[in-house]
Amino acid sequence: PLALNAAANGVDAVLVAVGASPSDTPAVAKAIEVDGVENTARAIYASKGAAGQVVLCSSMGTTLPSPDPRQGGSILFYKLNAEASLLAADVNSVVVKPCGLSLSPAGQSDLLVGQDDSLLNLTVPVVARADVARVMIEATVRREAQLRFDLCARRGAPTTD
């Protein structure tokens, strides 16, 4: 954490887009999903106080009580813990919870926002990684705070705002 504090010196915001692998041990998954996010929030707070911002890319499915391993399994439990920890931290925080990710280009789909995994019932719950990045950057530019939402896409007029 001290090395992270030095790296965060003078930084206003950090966008976190990391994730554990299903092959990781529970200890490694927790270190990546929870400890890493908590340490990042502490480092930004040390740098900028309550004016700092952390935007986290988490995952839809964190509200499922027993997710199938193919849907994220226990990793979703750690992601949920990271979300709660970040939103309780003394920094501005935004949690973006995308559905399945694709490599499609940004700006090709109608983006949908939901809460508590309400978008998992879409026929094909998928969103372009590039669109997730756009939303995370926009949250940083607008200095949004204490937001948590699902993000998915469907065919239709591309979302431009």
MIKEZA-915278 format. One record per residue: x, y, z of N, C-alpha, C in turn. Coordinates in Angstrom, 3 decimals. Layout:
N
[[X Y Z] [X Y Z] [X Y Z]] ...
This chain:
161
[[0.790 -1.216 0.000] [0.000 0.000 0.000] [0.834 1.282 0.000]] [[1.991 1.316 0.689] [2.802 2.532 0.703] [3.340 2.854 -0.686]] [[3.744 1.846 -1.436] [4.222 2.078 -2.792] [3.087 2.622 -3.658]] [[1.898 2.154 -3.417] [0.742 2.639 -4.162] [0.455 4.093 -3.800]] [[0.628 4.451 -2.548] [0.434 5.847 -2.136] [1.375 6.761 -2.914]] [[2.638 6.366 -3.049] [3.602 7.180 -3.790] [3.199 7.289 -5.259]] [[2.732 6.195 -5.839] [2.318 6.209 -7.239] [1.086 7.079 -7.449]] [[0.219 7.173 -6.453] [-1.017 7.944 -6.577] [-0.830 9.420 -6.234]] [[0.343 9.801 -5.787] [0.592 11.187 -5.409] [0.275 12.123 -6.579]] [[-0.648 13.050 -6.365] [-1.041 14.006 -7.389] [-2.098 13.498 -8.358]] [[-2.516 12.252 -8.219] [-3.519 11.671 -9.113] [-4.913 12.037 -8.613]] [[-5.766 12.492 -9.515] [-7.136 12.862 -9.162] [-8.089 11.681 -9.174]] [[-7.880 10.767 -10.117] [-8.824 9.667 -10.295] [-8.112 8.428 -10.830]] [[-8.663 7.271 -10.479] [-8.168 6.000 -10.991] [-9.357 5.202 -11.502]] [[-9.209 4.623 -12.678] [-10.213 3.726 -13.234] [-9.668 2.319 -13.088]] [[-10.418 1.462 -12.398] [-9.957 0.107 -12.081] [-10.723 -0.887 -12.949]] [[-9.978 -1.619 -13.777] [-10.588 -2.627 -14.648] [-9.718 -3.882 -14.611]] [[-9.731 -4.536 -13.480] [-8.976 -5.782 -13.309] [-9.940 -6.858 -12.853]] [[-9.521 -8.088 -12.964] [-10.397 -9.149 -12.504] [-9.650 -10.447 -12.295]] [[-10.123 -11.192 -11.338] [-9.561 -12.505 -11.062] [-10.000 -13.488 -12.139]] [[-9.251 -14.545 -12.266] [-9.549 -15.615 -13.208] [-10.214 -16.769 -12.471]] [[-11.100 -17.505 -13.126] [-11.709 -18.662 -12.467] [-10.678 -19.677 -11.963]] [[-9.483 -19.671 -12.531] [-8.447 -20.610 -12.086] [-7.672 -20.103 -10.869]] [[-7.904 -18.862 -10.451] [-7.220 -18.315 -9.279] [-7.738 -18.962 -8.001]] [[-6.867 -19.089 -7.013] [-7.301 -19.580 -5.701] [-8.187 -18.520 -5.065]] [[-8.996 -18.889 -4.087] [-9.811 -17.878 -3.404] [-8.966 -16.743 -2.813]] [[-7.800 -17.054 -2.284] [-6.955 -16.007 -1.703] [-6.486 -15.021 -2.773]] [[-6.104 -15.526 -3.923] [-5.666 -14.655 -5.018] [-6.846 -13.842 -5.540]] [[-7.999 -14.484 -5.707] [-9.189 -13.772 -6.178] [-9.548 -12.634 -5.225]] [[-9.502 -12.875 -3.929] [-9.796 -11.830 -2.940] [-8.757 -10.713 -3.013]] [[-7.497 -11.086 -3.163] [-6.435 -10.074 -3.253] [-6.649 -9.158 -4.456]] [[-7.072 -9.737 -5.575] [-7.291 -8.948 -6.788] [-8.562 -8.125 -6.676]] [[-9.647 -8.789 -6.336] [-10.965 -8.154 -6.394] [-11.253 -7.213 -5.225]] [[-10.821 -7.558 -4.026] [-11.164 -6.761 -2.845] [-9.975 -5.926 -2.372]] [[-8.886 -6.587 -2.032] [-7.745 -5.877 -1.457] [-7.192 -4.822 -2.409]] [[-7.108 -5.158 -3.687] [-6.591 -4.196 -4.659] [-7.451 -2.950 -4.757]] [[-8.765 -3.123 -4.752] [-9.674 -1.974 -4.821] [-9.579 -1.144 -3.541]] [[-9.554 -1.807 -2.385] [-9.439 -1.082 -1.119] [-8.133 -0.302 -1.053]] [[-7.030 -0.912 -1.482] [-5.744 -0.212 -1.463] [-5.735 0.967 -2.419]] [[-6.367 0.820 -3.562] [-6.458 1.927 -4.520] [-7.248 3.083 -3.922]] [[-8.380 2.796 -3.293] [-9.193 3.851 -2.667] [-8.398 4.559 -1.576]] [[-7.660 3.800 -0.766] [-6.839 4.419 0.292] [-5.761 5.327 -0.308]] [[-5.131 4.871 -1.383] [-4.065 5.663 -2.007] [-4.612 6.953 -2.601]] [[-5.781 6.885 -3.246] [-6.378 8.101 -3.813] [-6.788 9.049 -2.689]] [[-7.323 8.491 -1.606] [-7.676 9.343 -0.462] [-6.431 10.013 0.102]] [[-5.341 9.286 0.209] [-4.086 9.855 0.718] [-3.596 10.976 -0.189]] [[-3.874 10.860 -1.497] [-3.425 11.860 -2.450] [-4.342 13.077 -2.507]] [[-5.634 12.840 -2.583] [-6.589 13.926 -2.835] [-7.678 14.078 -1.794]] [[-7.667 13.262 -0.756] [-8.724 13.321 0.237] [-10.050 12.937 -0.385]] [[-11.118 13.516 0.132] [-12.461 13.175 -0.341] [-12.710 13.636 -1.776]] [[-11.818 14.467 -2.326] [-11.979 14.927 -3.705] [-11.487 13.899 -4.716]] [[-10.786 12.869 -4.252] [-10.312 11.829 -5.159] [-11.461 10.993 -5.687]] [[-11.212 10.270 -6.782] [-12.272 9.463 -7.377] [-11.720 8.115 -7.839]] [[-12.516 7.069 -7.593] [-12.208 5.733 -8.097] [-13.431 5.238 -8.859]] [[-13.218 4.824 -10.106] [-14.275 4.244 -10.929] [-13.912 2.775 -11.126]] [[-14.789 1.893 -10.683] [-14.539 0.458 -10.710] [-15.393 -0.231 -11.758]] [[-14.760 -1.052 -12.583] [-15.491 -1.945 -13.477] [-15.664 -3.253 -12.729]] [[-16.880 -3.555 -12.317] [-17.174 -4.778 -11.575] [-17.826 -5.767 -12.540]] [[-18.972 -6.287 -12.206] [-19.670 -7.241 -13.072] [-21.126 -7.345 -12.661]] [[-21.986 -7.532 -13.636] [-23.346 -7.911 -13.292] [-23.285 -9.303 -12.698]] [[-24.286 -9.662 -11.940] [-24.347 -10.981 -11.346] [-23.954 -11.014 -9.889]] [[-23.535 -9.876 -9.336] [-23.094 -9.879 -7.937] [-24.250 -10.033 -6.962]] [[-25.480 -9.853 -7.426] [-26.609 -10.028 -6.512] [-27.146 -11.459 -6.522]] [[-26.612 -12.305 -7.400] [-27.059 -13.700 -7.459] [-26.553 -14.439 -6.226]] [[-27.414 -15.170 -5.520] [-26.981 -15.828 -4.282] [-25.972 -16.953 -4.495]] [[-26.081 -17.693 -5.561] [-25.163 -18.811 -5.832] [-24.873 -18.879 -7.331]] [[-24.055 -17.967 -7.839] [-23.824 -17.949 -9.283] [-23.071 -19.191 -9.759]] [[-23.448 -19.639 -10.922] [-22.799 -20.757 -11.579] [-21.332 -20.382 -11.845]] [[-20.402 -21.324 -11.732] [-18.994 -21.014 -12.019] [-18.782 -20.405 -13.405]] [[-19.607 -20.795 -14.394] [-19.478 -20.216 -15.737] [-19.930 -18.766 -15.773]] [[-20.675 -18.333 -14.758] [-21.141 -16.951 -14.672] [-20.268 -16.122 -13.743]] [[-19.218 -16.685 -13.205] [-18.331 -15.941 -12.325] [-18.150 -16.593 -10.972]] [[-19.079 -17.463 -10.583] [-18.957 -18.194 -9.322] [-18.601 -17.306 -8.141]] [[-17.670 -17.774 -7.343] [-17.308 -17.057 -6.116] [-16.620 -15.721 -6.384]] [[-16.091 -15.536 -7.581] [-15.464 -14.249 -7.899] [-16.488 -13.126 -7.759]] [[-17.746 -13.411 -8.085] [-18.782 -12.382 -7.963] [-18.984 -11.963 -6.511]] [[-18.792 -12.885 -5.579] [-18.873 -12.552 -4.152] [-17.786 -11.538 -3.792]] [[-16.574 -11.760 -4.286] [-15.478 -10.825 -4.004] [-15.725 -9.481 -4.685]] [[-16.270 -9.510 -5.885] [-16.592 -8.247 -6.565] [-17.631 -7.458 -5.767]] [[-18.634 -8.139 -5.236] [-19.644 -7.473 -4.418] [-19.013 -6.838 -3.181]] [[-18.080 -7.544 -2.547] [-17.385 -6.984 -1.392] [-16.576 -5.749 -1.775]] [[-15.935 -5.795 -2.938] [-15.166 -4.635 -3.406] [-16.087 -3.447 -3.662]] [[-17.245 -3.701 -4.269] [-18.212 -2.627 -4.519] [-18.625 -1.961 -3.214]] [[-18.989 -2.775 -2.227] [-19.444 -2.238 -0.937] [-18.335 -1.449 -0.263]] [[-17.131 -1.971 -0.291] [-15.997 -1.297 0.337] [-15.725 0.045 -0.344]] [[-15.733 0.049 -1.664] [-15.461 1.280 -2.397] [-16.538 2.330 -2.148]] [[-17.792 1.923 -2.196] [-18.876 2.889 -1.992] [-18.911 3.430 -0.570]] [[-18.317 2.712 0.380] [-18.236 3.186 1.766] [-16.972 4.000 2.033]] [[-16.050 4.010 1.085] [-14.782 4.725 1.265] [-15.001 6.235 1.216]] [[-14.010 6.948 1.670] [-14.094 8.405 1.729] [-13.638 9.078 0.441]] [[-13.895 8.445 -0.695] [-13.589 9.040 -1.995] [-14.837 8.975 -2.853]] [[-14.872 9.808 -3.876] [-15.959 9.722 -4.839] [-15.800 8.405 -5.575]] [[-16.868 7.648 -5.678] [-16.738 6.347 -6.316] [-17.917 6.067 -7.229]] [[-17.600 5.330 -8.291] [-18.601 4.887 -9.254] [-18.308 3.421 -9.540]] [[-19.348 2.594 -9.507] [-19.219 1.173 -9.819] [-20.049 0.895 -11.071]] [[-19.367 0.532 -12.140] [-20.015 0.166 -13.390] [-20.020 -1.362 -13.453]] [[-21.207 -1.953 -13.633] [-21.369 -3.410 -13.584] [-21.832 -3.909 -14.952]] [[-20.874 -4.154 -15.865] [-21.278 -4.577 -17.203] [-21.761 -6.019 -17.240]] [[-22.602 -6.294 -18.236] [-22.989 -7.681 -18.505] [-21.843 -8.312 -19.292]] [[-22.089 -9.363 -20.038] [-21.026 -10.008 -20.802] [-20.318 -9.024 -21.718]] [[-19.020 -9.185 -21.855] [-18.214 -8.241 -22.630] [-17.928 -8.769 -24.028]] [[-17.929 -7.851 -24.997] [-17.582 -8.215 -26.374] [-16.439 -7.314 -26.838]] [[-15.858 -7.678 -27.956] [-14.780 -6.885 -28.550] [-15.285 -5.970 -29.658]] [[-16.593 -5.789 -29.744] [-17.177 -4.908 -30.758] [-16.694 -3.476 -30.543]] [[-16.717 -2.671 -31.602] [-16.330 -1.269 -31.443] [-17.354 -0.494 -30.612]] [[-16.901 0.584 -30.032] [-17.781 1.453 -29.243] [-18.766 2.178 -30.154]] [[-19.873 2.605 -29.554] [-20.816 3.459 -30.262] [-21.655 2.771 -31.312]] [[-21.830 1.458 -31.219] [-22.603 0.721 -32.215] [-23.953 0.247 -31.692]] [[-24.218 0.421 -30.389] [-25.415 -0.154 -29.767] [-26.129 0.854 -28.882]] [[-27.357 0.497 -28.560] [-28.165 1.250 -27.611] [-27.753 0.771 -26.211]] [[-27.151 1.647 -25.417] [-26.705 1.270 -24.081] [-27.875 1.321 -23.098]] [[-27.921 0.338 -22.213] [-28.985 0.224 -21.217] [-28.382 0.272 -19.830]] [[-29.049 0.969 -18.940] [-28.612 1.054 -17.549] [-29.693 0.425 -16.678]] [[-29.275 -0.361 -15.707] [-30.209 -1.006 -14.800] [-29.630 -1.073 -13.398]] [[-30.365 -1.728 -12.516] [-29.955 -1.890 -11.121] [-30.143 -3.341 -10.711]] [[-29.258 -3.817 -9.854] [-29.409 -5.124 -9.216] [-29.659 -6.263 -10.194]] [[-28.873 -6.299 -11.246] [-28.900 -7.383 -12.227] [-30.201 -7.478 -13.012]] [[-30.934 -6.384 -13.101] [-32.216 -6.405 -13.821] [-32.044 -6.633 -15.322]] [[-30.851 -6.441 -15.849] [-30.641 -6.602 -17.293] [-30.176 -8.005 -17.677]] [[-29.997 -8.870 -16.706] [-29.549 -10.229 -17.021] [-30.571 -11.012 -17.836]] [[-31.810 -10.529 -17.888] [-32.845 -11.246 -18.634] [-32.872 -10.880 -20.118]] [[-31.950 -10.043 -20.578] [-31.889 -9.727 -22.006] [-31.569 -10.987 -22.793]] [[-32.024 -11.054 -24.028] [-31.783 -12.223 -24.868] [-30.288 -12.506 -24.983]] [[-29.511 -11.501 -25.285] [-28.053 -11.632 -25.341] [-27.471 -10.514 -24.483]] [[-27.240 -10.786 -23.193] [-26.706 -9.722 -22.321] [-25.219 -9.489 -22.581]] [[-24.938 -8.531 -23.469] [-23.558 -8.246 -23.848] [-23.396 -6.751 -24.085]] [[-22.184 -6.260 -23.837] [-21.843 -4.863 -24.085] [-20.387 -4.820 -24.542]] [[-20.082 -3.899 -25.426] [-18.712 -3.766 -25.926] [-17.796 -3.244 -24.820]] [[-16.625 -3.852 -24.695] [-15.624 -3.374 -23.722] [-15.358 -1.886 -23.948]] [[-15.310 -1.495 -25.215] [-15.026 -0.096 -25.539] [-16.128 0.831 -25.032]] [[-17.376 0.373 -25.035] [-18.466 1.185 -24.485] [-18.353 1.275 -22.962]] [[-17.945 0.188 -22.314] [-17.726 0.231 -20.862] [-16.649 1.267 -20.550]] [[-15.580 1.262 -21.318] [-14.499 2.239 -21.113] [-15.020 3.662 -21.302]] [[-15.836 3.875 -22.322] [-16.407 5.220 -22.555] [-17.217 5.689 -21.360]] [[-18.038 4.797 -20.811] [-18.884 5.156 -19.667] [-18.015 5.456 -18.442]] [[-16.988 4.649 -18.219] [-16.102 4.887 -17.072] [-15.374 6.222 -17.203]] [[-14.912 6.530 -18.398] [-14.229 7.816 -18.624] [-15.196 8.967 -18.421]] [[-16.408 8.830 -18.935] [-17.404 9.897 -18.774] [-17.737 10.125 -17.310]] [[-17.808 9.061 -16.518] [-18.054 9.207 -15.075] [-16.928 10.004 -14.425]] [[-15.721 9.809 -14.906] [-14.572 10.549 -14.382] [-14.634 12.011 -14.804]] [[-14.922 12.253 -16.067] [-14.999 13.622 -16.574] [-16.078 14.414 -15.841]] [[-17.218 13.782 -15.620] [-18.331 14.459 -14.942] [-18.169 14.502 -13.425]] [[-17.147 13.804 -12.907] [-16.870 13.741 -11.465] [-18.071 13.178 -10.701]] [[-18.677 12.151 -11.271] [-19.801 11.484 -10.616] [-19.334 10.848 -9.312]] [[-20.268 10.667 -8.402] [-19.912 10.091 -7.104] [-21.034 9.223 -6.557]] [[-20.632 8.173 -5.885] [-21.535 7.261 -5.191] [-22.626 6.716 -6.107]] [[-22.214 6.254 -7.275] [-23.127 5.613 -8.219] [-22.767 4.138 -8.353]] [[-23.765 3.315 -8.562] [-23.575 1.876 -8.822] [-24.679 1.465 -9.779]] [[-24.299 0.982 -10.959] [-25.314 0.632 -11.943] [-24.828 -0.461 -12.886]] [[-25.801 -1.207 -13.429] [-25.544 -2.228 -14.437] [-25.467 -1.541 -15.799]] [[-24.688 -2.123 -16.698] [-24.564 -1.584 -18.053] [-24.598 -2.733 -19.051]] [[-25.501 -2.626 -20.004] [-25.619 -3.637 -21.042] [-25.984 -2.917 -22.340]] [[-26.163 -3.649 -23.409] [-26.494 -3.036 -24.691] [-27.469 -3.924 -25.451]] [[-28.114 -3.304 -26.415] [-28.991 -4.033 -27.325] [-28.891 -3.373 -28.694]] [[-29.379 -4.070 -29.697] [-29.404 -3.494 -31.028] [-30.336 -2.299 -31.022]] [[-29.954 -1.294 -31.718] [-30.772 -0.093 -31.786] [-29.916 1.112 -32.063]] [[-30.538 2.255 -32.053] [-29.800 3.490 -32.311] [-28.684 3.633 -31.273]] [[-27.452 3.876 -31.711] [-26.346 3.996 -30.778] [-26.542 5.131 -29.775]] [[-26.180 4.853 -28.551] [-26.235 5.872 -27.505] [-25.090 6.840 -27.721]] [[-25.395 8.124 -27.740] [-24.345 9.126 -28.013] [-24.050 10.014 -26.816]] [[-24.863 9.954 -25.773] [-24.612 10.820 -24.618] [-24.204 10.031 -23.405]] 
